[in-house]
Amino acid sequence: MRVFFDGGIVLEGRGFRIIVDPFKPHDFRTFDLVLVTHGHSDHVTRHIKRARVALTKETMAVLLTRYGVRPLELHIVRPGDVLDFGKFRVAVYNAGHVMGSVMYVVESAEGTVGFTGDFNVYGSNVVDGADQIEADVLVMEATYGSRHYVFPPREKIYRELLELAEKKDVLLAIRAGPLGKGQELAKLLPHDRLYLEPKIAELNRALGVRGGREYRPRAVGPGDVVLLGLTSRPPLGATLVELSGHFAVHKPQDGLGLPLSNHSDFPGLLEMALRSRAKRIYTVYGHAAELAKWLNRLGVRASTIPPKGQMELTQWL
């Protein structure tokens, strides 16, 4: 069995090939199955329309909204499902990252391989925290895999945001990721004074999330809250707040930065890894090398995932 990175995570077993979260074009006819963990653009490409794909209904809604893409052969899954393809089976688990995000465990005669995608063990007001998965091999994200990333309780950040939103003399602009925090904040913040950037409003409608009105620059003033994308310009005179796990370590260039993330922090990553009982862990994305280093110190055989051409054989399975 081989696991490696090639514009996505590739698993090659005896008589089958799977790719997880491809973000670049591939000849998808060479894969028996494409597994998509969630709808962020660094985990899925519009080119999967000609592939056999497994994903959740929420992720399918994101693909339709953003790209107008529907794969030709589609398996709609949800946590708790098990798909049987003969030479391999795929179990589905909640990832706690964004709406519709899932993790997968692929089982074959050679053993089990788990793929976390992006996950959050703590969850939010729109998704429960990630399930714990167990596998012989675990391929896990390491976005905040540095020991410096320890996030405060989510409820503390929620309280800070609500206190800012209650100021009647302030026009508040919040920059956040449309998929994830766009739904979380629409549920959290006062609906009667909340305005959503059009691309966030469109995504929320597709996901069935209510709250707020579509933002028009001339329609807002003091006491209102505007929810913007990550690079959008705030209204003139607004107090700017940016939300990202990076602000647990770094300061924003402008405004206030709060460490609200849809990913697990360093302790959460360690928790998932150690409880997986994996004999081998591959780290991917973000601080992959640093997380692998700490896992090895804790007695877990770990390394960054090898690229194509430097494949490690999991011969011990």
Secondary structure, 3 states (H helix, E strand, C coil): CEEEECCCEEEEECCEEEEECCCCCCCHHHCCEEECCCCCCCCCCHHHHHCEEEEEHHHHHHHHHHHCCCCCEEEEECCCCEEECCCCEEEEEECCCCCCCEEEEEEECCEEEEECCCCCCCCCCCCCCCCCCCCCEEEEECCCCCCCCCCCCHHHHHHHHHHHHCCCCCCEEEECCCCCHHHHHHHHCCHHHEEECHHHHHHHHHHCCCCCEECCHHHCCCCCEEEECCCCCCCCCCEEEEECHHHHCCCCCCCEEECCCCCCCHHHHHHHHHHCCCCEEEEECCCHHHHHHHHHHCCCCEEECCECCCCEECCCC
